[in-house]
Amino acid sequence: MSEKSEDLLRNVAKSLTNERFKLILFPTEQCNFRCLYCYENYQLPKMSNETVEGIKLFLDKRIPTLKLFELEWFGGEPLLEKKIVIEITKHVKLLCEKHDVVFHSIMTTNGYLLDIETFKELNRIGIKSYQITFDGDRKNHNQFRLLANSKIGSFDKIWNNLLKIKNHSETDFVMTIRCHLTSINKASVQSLLRRIKDAFSEDKRFFIHLKEISALGGQDDDKIQHISREMKHIVVEELKNEYKELSFVDIGKDYVCYAAKPNCFLIRADGTIGKCTVALDSEINNVGKLLEDGTIKIEKEKYLSWFQGFENLDKEILDCPYYALKRKGEF
């Protein structure tokens, strides 16, 4: 059996075990940014107290059965509802400590509100991994990632937050800087990587993820110069060779998407249970509902449709079940 096949089977095993569970939470679907390519509609407000309590009651039952629990914060912008993030994370951390469960927590944030005091508070309660995004250098980024109801760019605030986090040397964390690629912004990304190299190359807590901007259903998708998959691979390899001092994230060909995993789902701000953070407006993604007493109601047929990649270990479906099955006409 090849090493590649072993990696895939290992990832599949992790996806199917009942001893591991990942929960993605949307404390709000509001956002302080209006990125040009965003696919979200910002219609749902923050989580109600009833949904927060329902999540805690659900986890009271689920966590004691686990060996590893992963909590991911998503949005909208999760730090707009920092109190909810802190309340649930503290509850989870205590549960995991009580039941000897390994706990990991991740946050996807635009980084604008991740000031040093917020970062230290989140780190203390167990949120140790972060992903923030830049769209090239300062000029290019500020054209794409604008504040809501404002023409003010966001680059400087995010960058200064990262510098302050870096200087907090006593803290253990992982910071992934996601750099978006288009067909025309290679020079801008090179400029950004030079800046990152000068500031962070010696700090092994910082990683780089080179990721293409995809057409995900945003109203301005046609304004983005999307890069082809083939060209993306060429550009990524060129940039990795040019900036060998940096640590790059490599997802790998045997990746299994969180949406394909039976031991992972998300809970939106209104208590809706879904599988994919991208296909928020797709009916197939509405697979159930969290109730106030912590029980969940699942629409079995919809839920099971996300796991078709495991039938014959179809790597295309395991890598991205939503778009793979949509292309095949099954979603």
N, C-alpha and C positions, 0 to 999 in steps of 0.2 A: 504494500500500500504506500502510495507516495506521501511525502510530507504535507503537500497541499490537501490531500484527502483527509489526512489525520487532523489537520487544522479545522477543516469543515466539520468533521464528525464531533470534534471537541466543542465547537461553537453550537452545534445542534444539540448536543447533550446538555449544555448549560441552558439552552432555550426551553428544554422540555422538563427539566427537573422541578419538582414541587418544593425543593429546599431553597430555591432562589426566587426572588420576586422583585420586580421593578415597577414603581408607580410614578407617573408623570402628572404633576399637578399644575393647574392654571389658577393661581389665586385671583387673577383678573385677566380679562381679555382687552382691557384698555391699554394704550401705549402713549408714552410721551414723545415718540418719534412718528414720522410719516415717511418711511423709506420708499423710494420710488418703485421698488419691485415687490413691495409687501403684498401678500395674498390674503391677509386677515381683514375682517370688516369692522372690528372694534365694537360690536353690538352688545356683547355681554359685559355687565359691570363686575364688581368684585364678588367673591364668594360670600354667600350669606352665612350667618352664624350657624344655621341649621346644617348647611353643607359641611362646614368646618367640623362640627361635632360628629356628623355622620362619618367623615373620613377617619376621625380619631377612634370612633367605635369600631369601624371596620378593621382598622389596624390593630386594635386591642385583641381581636380574634386571630388575625392573620400572622402577625409577627411572631408569636410564640411557636408557630409551626415551622419556622424558617431557620436556616443557617446563615443566609446573607440577604440583606434588604437594601435596595438602592432607591433613593428618593430624588427625583429630578424636578427642579422648578423651571417652569416655562411660562409663556404668556402669549400675547400682550407683553408687557414689561413687568416681571414679578416684583421688582422692588418698589413699584407704585403701591403695593400692599405688603410692605415689609412686616407689619404686625402679624398678619396671617402666616407669612413664611416663618417667622420666629415661633409663633404659638405651636404650629404643627410640628416643626422640626424639633423643638424641645421635647414635645410629647413622644415623638418617635425615638429620639436619642435615649430617653429614659427607658422606654419599652425594650429597646435593643440591649441596653446594658443589663436590665433586669433578667432577660431571657438568654443572655450570652449569644446574641445575634450580631454578626459583623454588619456594620452600618456604613454605607457610603452615601454622600449627598452631593448633587451637582446642580449648578444653576446656569441657565442660558440667559444672559442679560446683555443689553446694549452697552452697559458699563457707565452710563452717564450718572446714575445715582449711586454707583459703587465707590463712594468716598471712603477714606481710610477708616473712619470710625464705624461705618456700616460694615466694611469688610472685616474688621476685627471682631465685631459682634457676631457676624455670621460664622466666622471661623471658630469662635469659641463654642458654638452650639453644634458644630459638626459639618458645616458646609465647606468642603475642602477643595472642590473642583469647580472651575468656572470656564465658560466659553463666551468671549466677546468678539465683535466683528469690526473690521475696518474694510473700507472699499477703496483700497489704494492709499496714496499719500493724502496730505491734508486737503489739497485743492479738489481732488477727485472725490474723496470721501464726503466732503461737505456738499457736493452736488447731489449725492444720493441719499445721505442719511441726515435728513432735516428734522429739527424739532417740530412738534405739532403746533400749528397756528403761528409759525415763526419761520423766518428765512435764515435764522442763525444756524450755522454749522455746529457739529457736535465733536469734531476731532480733538480740539485742544482739551476739552474737559475730560474726555475719556483717557487721552494720553497722560494727562497729569495725574489722574486717578491711578493708572498703572504704575507710574514712577513712584508714587507714594507707597503703593502696595509692595513694590519691589524693595523699597528701603526699610520695610518692616521685617527685618531679617529673622526675627525669632519665630515667624509663622511658617508652618508647613502647609503647602497648598500646591495645586496644579492649575496653571493659567494657560488656557489654549486661546491663542490669538488667531481667529479665523480671517483669512485674507481672501476676499472675493475676486474672482477672475471673470473678465469678459473677453471678447475677441479683440478689444482695442485698448485695454488698460495694462498691458504687460509692463510698460515703462513706469507707470504709476505704482504698480505693485513692487517693482524693483526698487524704486525710491523709498517705499515704505519698509521693505526688508532691510535696506541699508540702515535706516533709522532704528529698526528693531535690533539689528545686529549690534549697533553701537551702544544701545541701552540695555539689552537683555541677553546677549549671547553667552555671557559668563554665568548667568543665573539659570540653573537647570530646572527650575520650577516653571519656566516659560516654554511653551511649545507653539509651533506654527502649523496651521491647517490650511492648505491651499484648496479652495473650493469654488467651483464655478457657480455663477448666478443662474438659476434655472427658471423657466417659465412655469410658475406655480399657480397661476390664475389671478394674478394681480391686474388691476385695471390699466397699468402702464407697462405690461409685459412686452408690448410691441415697440417700446421705446428703448429696450435694453439690447445691446449688441451681444447676444448670447454666443458663447464659445462652443464649438463642437466637442464631442467627447474625445475624438482623436487628437484635435489640436490641444485640448486641455492637458492630455497626458504628455504631449511634447513640451508644452510650456512648463508644466510642473517639474519635469525632469531637468530642464534647463535651469530653472530657479533653484532647485535643490543642489545642483552641481555648483552653481555660482555662489551660494550661501551655505557652504558646508559647516560653518560655525554654528548654525542654528539647528535646533532639534525639531524635526518635522513629524507630524502625525501621519501614520500610514495605516489606513483602515484595513487594507488587504482584500484580496479577491475572494476570500472565504468568509466574508462578513455576513452576519445575519442581522437584518434590520430589526429594531425594537418592535416595529409593528407586526412583524412576522412571528414574534415569540408568544407562545401561549402564556408564559409567566410574566407578561408585561401588559399593562394598559394605562390609559390616561383618564383623569377626571377633570372635566372642564369646570368653569366657574359656576355653572348652574347645576352641577351634579351629573351631567351627561357623561356616560362612559364611552370612550372611543379607543381607537387603536393607533391612529396616525395624526401627528401634529400638523401636517400639511393639508390633508383632505378634510378640513373642518366643516366645509359646507356640503360634503357628500353624504347622502343618506346612508350609504353602506358603512360609513364610519360611526354612525350613531348606533352602537351595539348594546346599549343598556342604560341603566339609571341607578345612581346611588340613593338609597332611602335614608331618612333621618335617623333610623335606628341602627345604621351601619350595615344593613344588608344590601345586596345588589341584585338587581333584576337584569338578566342577560337575554337578549334575543339570540337564541342559540344558532340559528342558521346564518345570520349575519356574522356572528362572532367566529364561527368555524371557517367561514370563507377566507379569512385572513391567513389561515395556516396551510393552504394548499401546497406550498413549496416543500413541505415535509413529506408529501406523498411519494415523491421520487427524488427528493433533494435537488429540486430545480433551482439552480443558483441565481437565475434571473429573478424568480419570485422571492426567494429568501433575501436577496439584496434589496428589493423594493416591491413589496406585494401590491401596493396600490397601483402604481403605474404599469407594472408588468401585467397584472390582471386586467387593467383598463385597456391596454393595447390589445389583449386577446379577446376583448369584448365580454369579459366575465364580470366586470364591475360597471 
